[in-house]
């Protein structure tokens, strides 16, 4: 049996990975709290706000797999540094942008950097740590990304209260610089020159297929699902993604390794992680406008009111590995998804008069469900990967997670936009003002203030809350289906193997054995 000598710098090196992932997790949600402010200052419609969020996610997802392969071939530390540098450049461009289109372009550039960082940060873990330490290390890296999610709105809210909206981009610059320095001084170089070459055709098919799908979903509420352009984009997405799958099945060393999906542990843990991101991305897109426009909080107050979710994630990050070790990853993931479903269904009962206390309750449960489902699912999926496919395998996992997030923002944001526009009472308003009010709840409040119409403001609030309730119902249903799939199909834990596993780490050995059967 092969004996791997642990790298003495491995826990310091993990600090470099944590700094990198914290930067990305931080940026994922800092924009959410800024969107209502940017909608007012830049005149961004709901669709444009979706693109500001999704331009980052679509590029992120499309480039994840080739980024993993580039790191395998040319050095993971080198590509991590390049990725953080690109992310820093995109953040500077976003801070200096003068209109919505430039913001969207800057977000896309930031997505390029994030695509280089994320899969490589995870793929370094199996090369640094022995199998018994991998679950703990993976949980720490995942927790860094997760903890950045609720920290982003708090810091972003404070910045928006004191500076202009571009400060939410500018704050990434020192964060990325710290990540670069940590990688340079703490992280050893690792590579796998035998990994497949980057397939440009497959990369193009991924980017165009996913981009066409997201475009169709975002534009459908405005144009209509029967619009020729929307139908053409949906058709193109199906054709391009089908062509990608067929191409990858034929090549000898595929970039999208479909054989990895034959491992039961990898497949169903990845499905669970993808659906968790679908739910969470949609929820974080619709919640800040509710806290800011409907409840009347400022940007900092909105960020602070997301703290209950951070509390839930903190509790889950400390207890999920122990729960998975004692009861098995299947039980932990299933329980987390049930908690997420309960939180979303509870949140769907929110009314205009519910107040913040009720929101804090279901946000806390959301954080618990997110932590208990995502972290063991990530560990289980990565534990089922062959060691020599660490870059491309983790790239596939993160790609599917990002696809879930992109579709969550596009689909749930579009459901909210169409419901809000349909229910908004704009009687008595000029046509142009009525059209502007229908763009977003922030725009409706601006029009109501100019028109001195309390009725329009009240209609905007009730319409938005109704749309948010529908979104949360869909989130709850998706999480419940995910929980049933996890309970039925995730590999179980064998008690005999669990007895010899280290007490501080989840029992990954049994999952890996089951996954390979």
C-alpha positions in Angstrom: 0.0 0.0 0.0 1.4 3.4 -1.0 2.5 5.6 1.9 2.2 9.4 1.4 4.5 11.6 3.5 2.4 14.5 4.7 3.7 17.9 3.6 4.8 19.7 6.8 3.5 23.0 5.4 0.1 21.6 4.6 -1.9 23.4 7.3 -0.2 26.7 6.5 -0.9 26.0 2.8 -4.5 25.5 3.7 -4.5 29.1 5.1 -3.7 30.3 1.5 -6.6 28.3 0.2 -8.9 29.7 2.9 -7.9 33.3 2.0 -8.7 32.6 -1.7 -12.0 31.0 -1.0 -13.0 33.7 1.5 -12.4 36.3 -1.1 -14.8 34.6 -3.6 -17.4 33.8 -1.0 -17.3 37.4 0.2 -17.8 38.7 -3.4 -20.7 36.2 -4.2 -23.1 38.0 -1.9 -21.7 41.5 -1.5 -23.3 42.4 -4.8 -26.7 41.2 -3.6 -27.1 43.9 -1.0 -25.8 46.4 -3.5 -28.2 45.6 -6.3 -31.1 47.7 -4.9 -28.8 50.7 -4.6 -27.4 50.1 -8.1 -30.9 49.7 -9.5 -31.7 53.2 -8.3 -28.4 54.8 -9.2 -27.9 53.1 -12.6 -31.6 52.6 -13.5 -31.1 48.8 -13.8 -34.2 46.7 -14.4 -34.7 43.3 -12.7 -33.4 41.6 -15.9 -30.2 43.8 -15.8 -29.8 43.0 -12.1 -30.0 39.3 -13.0 -27.3 39.8 -15.6 -25.0 41.6 -13.1 -25.3 38.5 -10.9 -25.3 35.9 -13.7 -22.6 37.3 -16.0 -20.2 36.3 -13.2 -21.8 32.9 -12.6 -22.1 31.9 -16.3 -18.5 32.6 -17.1 -17.5 31.0 -13.8 -19.3 27.8 -14.7 -18.2 27.7 -18.3 -14.5 28.0 -17.5 -14.4 25.8 -14.4 -13.4 22.6 -16.2 -10.6 24.1 -18.5 -9.3 26.0 -15.5 -8.9 22.8 -13.5 -7.0 21.2 -16.4 -4.8 24.3 -16.8 -3.8 24.0 -13.1 -3.1 20.2 -13.5 -0.8 20.8 -16.4 1.0 24.1 -15.7 0.9 24.3 -11.9 -2.0 24.8 -9.5 -0.3 27.5 -7.5 0.6 29.5 -10.6 -3.0 29.3 -11.9 -4.4 30.3 -8.4 -2.2 33.4 -8.5 -3.2 34.2 -12.1 -6.9 33.7 -11.2 -6.7 36.0 -8.2 -4.9 38.7 -10.3 -7.6 38.5 -12.9 -10.3 38.7 -10.2 -8.5 41.8 -8.8 -8.4 43.4 -12.3 -12.2 42.7 -12.8 -12.9 44.3 -9.4 -11.1 47.5 -10.3 -13.0 47.6 -13.6 -16.3 47.2 -11.8 -15.4 50.0 -9.3 -14.7 52.4 -12.2 -17.7 51.3 -14.4 -20.0 54.1 -15.5 -23.1 52.2 -16.6 -24.9 48.8 -16.3 -23.2 47.3 -19.4 -19.7 48.0 -18.1 -20.7 46.5 -14.7 -21.9 43.3 -16.4 -18.6 43.1 -18.4 -16.5 43.6 -15.2 -18.5 40.9 -13.5 -17.8 38.5 -16.4 -14.0 39.3 -16.0 -14.3 38.5 -12.3 -15.9 35.2 -13.3 -12.8 34.3 -15.3 -10.7 34.8 -12.2 -13.1 32.9 -9.9 -13.1 30.0 -12.4 -9.3 29.7 -12.1 -9.4 29.9 -8.3 -12.2 27.6 -7.1 -11.5 24.2 -8.7 -7.8 24.5 -8.0 -8.3 25.5 -4.4 -10.2 22.2 -3.9 -8.0 20.1 -6.1 -4.9 21.0 -4.1 -6.5 19.3 -1.0 -6.1 15.7 -2.1 -2.5 16.4 -3.1 -1.6 17.9 0.3 -3.5 15.7 2.7 -3.8 12.0 3.4 -7.2 10.4 3.1 -8.0 10.6 6.8 -7.3 14.4 6.8 -9.0 15.3 3.6 -12.6 15.6 4.9 -11.5 18.0 7.6 -9.4 20.1 5.1 -12.2 20.1 2.6 -14.7 21.2 5.3 -12.4 24.1 6.3 -12.1 25.3 2.6 -15.8 24.9 2.0 -16.6 26.7 5.3 -14.4 29.7 4.3 -16.4 30.1 1.1 -19.7 29.6 3.0 -18.7 32.1 5.7 -17.9 34.7 3.1 -21.5 34.6 1.9 -23.1 36.4 4.9 -20.1 38.6 5.6 -20.3 40.1 2.2 -23.7 41.9 2.7 -22.6 43.2 6.1 -19.4 44.8 4.9 -21.1 45.8 1.6 -24.0 47.5 3.5 -21.5 49.5 5.6 -19.6 50.6 2.5 -22.8 51.6 0.7 -23.9 53.7 3.7 -20.5 55.6 3.6 -19.3 55.5 -0.1 -20.7 55.0 -3.6 -21.8 51.6 -5.0 -18.4 51.0 -6.6 -16.8 50.5 -3.2 -18.3 47.0 -3.1 -16.0 46.1 -6.0 -13.0 48.1 -4.7 -13.0 46.2 -1.3 -12.1 43.0 -3.3 -8.7 44.5 -4.2 -6.9 44.1 -0.8 -8.7 40.8 -0.2 -7.4 39.4 -3.6 -3.9 40.8 -2.9 -3.8 39.0 0.5 -4.8 35.8 -1.3 -2.0 36.3 -3.9 0.6 36.8 -1.2 -0.6 33.8 0.8 -0.3 31.6 -2.3 3.1 32.9 -3.2 4.6 32.3 0.3 2.7 29.4 1.7 1.5 27.1 -1.1 3.7 24.5 -2.7 3.5 24.0 -6.4 1.7 20.8 -7.6 0.7 19.6 -11.1 -0.3 16.6 -13.1 1.3 16.9 -16.6 -0.6 13.7 -17.7 -4.0 15.4 -17.4 -5.9 16.0 -20.7 -5.3 19.1 -22.8 -7.8 21.9 -22.7 -10.5 21.2 -25.3 -11.4 24.6 -26.9 -14.4 23.3 -28.7 -15.9 21.8 -25.6 -15.2 25.0 -23.7 -17.0 27.0 -26.4 -20.0 24.6 -26.3 -20.2 24.9 -22.5 -20.1 28.7 -22.6 -22.5 29.2 -25.4 -24.9 26.5 -24.3 -25.2 27.8 -20.7 -25.2 31.4 -21.9 -28.1 30.8 -24.3 -30.1 29.0 -21.6 -29.6 31.7 -19.0 -30.4 34.4 -21.6 -33.7 32.7 -22.5 -34.8 32.3 -18.9 -33.9 35.9 -18.0 -35.6 37.5 -21.0 -38.7 35.3 -21.0 -40.7 37.4 -18.4 -40.3 40.5 -20.5 -40.6 39.1 -24.0 -42.8 36.1 -23.3 -42.0 32.4 -23.4 -43.4 32.2 -26.9 -41.2 35.0 -28.3 -39.1 33.8 -31.3 -35.8 34.9 -29.8 -36.5 33.2 -26.5 -37.5 29.9 -28.3 -34.5 30.2 -30.5 -32.2 30.6 -27.5 -33.8 27.6 -25.7 -33.4 25.5 -28.8 -29.8 26.5 -29.2 -29.1 25.7 -25.6 -30.5 22.2 -26.0 -28.5 21.6 -29.2 -25.2 23.0 -27.8 -25.4 21.1 -24.5 -26.4 17.9 -26.3 -23.4 18.4 -28.7 -21.1 18.9 -25.7 -22.2 15.6 -24.0 -21.9 13.6 -27.3 -18.5 15.1 -28.0 -17.2 14.3 -24.5 -18.4 10.7 -24.7 -16.4 10.1 -27.8 -13.0 11.6 -27.0 -10.4 9.4 -25.3 -9.4 11.9 -22.5 -12.6 14.0 -22.0 -12.6 17.4 -20.3 -16.1 16.6 -19.0 -15.4 13.1 -17.6 -18.8 11.4 -17.8 -17.3 8.3 -16.2 -17.1 10.2 -12.9 -20.9 10.2 -12.9 -20.8 6.4 -12.7 -19.6 6.7 -9.1 -22.8 6.7 -7.1 -21.2 8.7 -4.3 -19.9 11.4 -6.7 -23.2 11.6 -8.7 -25.7 12.0 -5.9 -23.5 14.2 -3.7 -23.0 16.4 -6.7 -26.8 16.5 -7.4 -27.4 17.5 -3.8 -24.7 20.2 -3.8 -26.1 21.6 -7.1 -29.7 21.8 -5.9 -28.5 23.4 -2.6 -26.9 26.2 -4.7 -30.0 26.5 -6.8 -32.0 27.2 -3.7 -29.5 29.4 -2.0 -28.6 31.6 -5.0 -32.3 32.3 -5.7 -33.0 33.1 -2.1 -30.0 35.5 -1.8 -31.1 37.2 -5.0 -34.7 37.9 -3.8 -34.1 38.6 -0.1 -32.1 41.9 -0.1 -34.8 43.9 -2.0 -37.4 42.6 0.5 -35.3 43.7 3.5 -34.3 47.0 1.9 -37.3 48.2 -0.2 -40.2 46.5 1.6 -39.0 46.6 5.3 -37.3 50.0 4.8 -33.8 49.1 6.0 -30.7 50.9 4.7 -27.9 48.9 3.0 -26.0 48.2 6.3 -29.1 47.3 8.1 -29.9 44.8 5.3 -26.5 43.2 5.7 -26.8 42.9 9.4 -30.2 41.3 9.1 -28.6 38.5 7.1 -26.6 37.6 10.3 -29.0 34.8 11.4 -28.0 32.8 8.3 -24.3 33.3 9.2 -25.1 32.0 12.7 -26.7 28.9 11.2 -23.7 28.3 8.9 -21.3 28.7 11.8 -23.1 26.1 13.9 -23.3 23.7 10.9 -19.6 24.1 10.0 -18.6 23.1 13.5 -21.0 20.2 13.9 -21.6 18.8 10.4 -18.3 16.8 10.2 -19.1 15.2 13.6 -22.7 14.4 12.6 -21.5 12.9 9.3 -18.9 10.8 11.2 -21.4 9.5 13.7 -24.5 8.9 11.5 -23.0 8.9 8.0 -22.9 11.5 5.2 -26.3 10.4 3.8 -28.1 11.2 7.1 -26.3 14.6 7.4 -27.0 15.6 3.8 -30.7 14.5 3.9 -31.3 16.2 7.3 -29.7 19.4 6.0 -31.9 19.4 2.9 -35.0 18.8 4.9 -34.1 21.8 7.1 -33.5 23.9 4.0 -36.9 22.8 2.6 -38.6 23.6 5.9 -37.0 27.1 6.1 -38.1 27.9 2.5 -41.6 26.7 3.0 -41.8 28.7 6.3 -40.4 31.7 4.5 -43.1 31.4 1.9 -45.7 32.4 4.6 -44.1 35.8 4.9 -46.5 38.7 4.5 -46.0 42.5 4.3 -46.8 42.7 8.0 -44.7 39.8 9.2 -41.8 41.9 10.3 -38.2 41.0 10.7 -38.5 38.5 13.6 -40.2 35.9 11.4 -37.6 36.4 8.7 -34.7 35.9 11.2 -36.3 32.6 12.3 -36.4 31.0 8.8 -33.0 32.6 7.9 -31.4 30.8 10.9 -32.8 27.5 9.8 -31.7 28.2 6.2 -28.1 28.6 7.4 -28.3 25.3 9.3 -29.7 23.5 6.3 -27.1 25.0 4.0 -24.2 24.0 6.2 -25.4 20.5 7.0 -26.2 19.6 3.4 -23.5 21.3 1.3 -20.4 20.5 3.4 -20.9 16.7 3.7 -22.0 16.5 0.1 -18.8 18.3 -1.1 -16.7 16.0 1.1 -18.5 12.9 -0.1 -18.2 13.9 -3.8 -14.5 14.8 -3.6 -13.8 11.6 -1.6 -15.2 9.5 -4.5 -12.8 11.1 -7.0 -9.7 9.2 -8.4 -6.6 10.9 -7.0 -5.1 11.5 -10.5 -8.2 13.4 -11.7 -8.4 15.9 -8.8 -8.4 19.0 -11.0 -10.9 17.9 -13.7 -13.1 16.0 -11.2 -13.4 18.9 -8.7 -13.9 21.2 -11.8 -16.9 19.1 -12.9 -18.3 19.3 -9.3 -17.9 23.0 -9.1 -19.2 23.5 -12.6 -22.4 21.8 -11.9 -22.8 23.7 -8.6 -22.3 27.0 -10.5 -24.8 25.9 -13.2 -27.3 25.3 -10.3 -26.6 28.8 -9.0 -26.9 30.5 -12.4 -30.2 28.7 -13.2 -31.4 29.5 -9.7 -30.8 33.3 -10.2 -32.2 33.2 -13.7 -35.3 31.0 -13.1 -36.3 32.2 -9.6 -35.4 35.9 -10.5 -37.6 35.6 -13.6 -40.5 34.1 -11.7 -40.3 37.0 -9.2 -40.0 39.6 -12.0 -43.0 38.3 -13.9 -45.2 37.9 -10.8 -44.3 41.4 -9.5 -45.1 43.0 -12.9 -48.4 41.2 -13.3 -49.7 42.0 -9.8 -48.4 45.6 -9.6 -51.3 48.1 -9.6 -50.2 51.0 -11.9 -53.7 52.4 -12.6 -53.6 56.2 -13.2 -49.9 56.3 -14.0 -48.5 57.5 -17.4 -47.4 54.7 -19.6 -43.7 55.4 -19.3 -43.9 55.7 -15.5 -46.0 52.5 -15.3 -43.4 50.6 -17.4 -40.5 51.9 -15.2 -42.4 50.9 -12.0 -42.7 47.4 -13.3 -38.9 47.0 -13.7 -38.3 46.3 -10.0 -39.6 47.0 -6.5 -36.9 49.6 -6.1 -38.0 51.4 -9.3 -41.6 51.2 -8.1 -40.8 52.9 -4.9 -38.8 55.7 -6.7 -41.9 56.3 -9.0 -44.2 56.2 -6.0 -42.1 58.8 -4.2 -42.1 61.1 -7.2 -45.8 60.6 -7.8 -46.6 60.9 -4.1 -48.6 57.7 -4.4 -48.8 55.7 -1.2 -51.1 53.3 -3.1 -48.3 52.4 -5.6 -45.8 51.9 -2.8 -48.2 49.6 -0.9 -49.0 47.7 -4.2 -45.2 47.3 -4.9 -44.6 45.8 -1.4 -47.5 43.4 -1.5 -46.6 42.3 -5.1 -43.0 41.7 -4.2 -43.8 39.7 -1.1 -46.2 37.6 -3.1 -43.6 36.9 -5.7 -41.0 36.1 -3.0 -43.4 33.7 -1.5 -43.7 31.8 -4.8 -40.0 31.7 -5.2 -39.6 30.3 -1.7 -42.3 27.7 -2.4 -40.2 26.5 -5.5 -37.1 26.5 -3.3 -38.8 24.4 -0.7 -40.1 21.9 -3.2 -36.6 21.6 -4.8 -34.9 21.1 -1.4 -37.5 18.4 -0.5 -37.0 16.5 -3.7 -33.2 16.7 -3.1 -33.7 15.3 0.4 -35.6 12.3 -0.9 -33.0 11.7 -3.6 -30.2 11.9 -1.0 -32.0 9.5 1.4 -32.7 7.0 -1.3 -29.5 7.0 -3.3 -26.5 8.3 -1.4 -24.1 5.6 -0.3 -24.4 4.6 3.4 -21.7 4.3 6.0 -20.4 0.9 7.1 -20.1 0.7 10.9 -17.0 -1.6 10.7 -15.1 1.0 8.7 -16.4 3.8 10.9 -14.8 2.2 14.0 -11.3 2.7 12.6 -11.8 6.2 11.2 -10.2 9.2 13.0 -12.7 10.7 15.4 -12.3 14.2 14.0 -13.2 13.4 10.4 -16.3 12.0 8.6 -16.0 8.4 7.6 -15.0 8.8 3.9 -13.5 5.3 3.4 -16.9 3.6 3.4 -18.4 6.1 1.1 -15.5 5.7 -1.3 -15.9 1.9 -1.2 -19.6 2.2 -1.9 -19.2 4.8 -4.6 -16.9 2.5 -6.6 -19.3 -0.4 -6.5 
